[in-house]
Amino acid sequence: MEKTVTRLNNGNLLKGYMRDFSPNRNELTVEETGAAGQHLVKIEDVKAVFFVKSFEGDHEYRERKSYGIAKIRGQRVFVKFRDGESMVGFLEGEVPWERGFFLSKQYSDLKGFFLLPVDEDTNNIKVFVVASSIDEVTVVPNQVEQS
């Protein structure tokens, strides 16, 4: 089981554990910490799922959001959510869209994509960004090192 913090579109958080997470399911099952029980959440109600090192995190830590601080671990991406929040990170895997967002039939079943944080010291291991919560995605070209 993986530790997750699920942020819903309404602003609520679910801290708990997930088994067998799949990026193409219509629902997620979150086993909340404590005696809160198990929640079945529709993917369209989810903004993002944060796979975390700890539930507490470090409230004093300020995440660094600059690509220059880490080695390149995939395609650099800027994500702007419908609620105005934004994230930067590295896309895990191939870019799942062509000339727009999720237009390729090959990726039509995907509900989102994984983003690896730029700051490896943050509490987030990776983030599953739900496509329906996104306003805009910008792929930032990786700089080619010159020798």
Secondary structure, DSSP 8 states (H G I E B T S, - for coil): -EEEEEEETTS-EEEEEESS--TT-SEEEEEESTT--EEEEEGGGEEEEEEES-SS--TT------GGGS---SEEEEEEETTS-EEEEEESSS---SSSSS-SGGGTT--EEEEEES-TTSSEEEEEEEGGGEEEEEEE-------
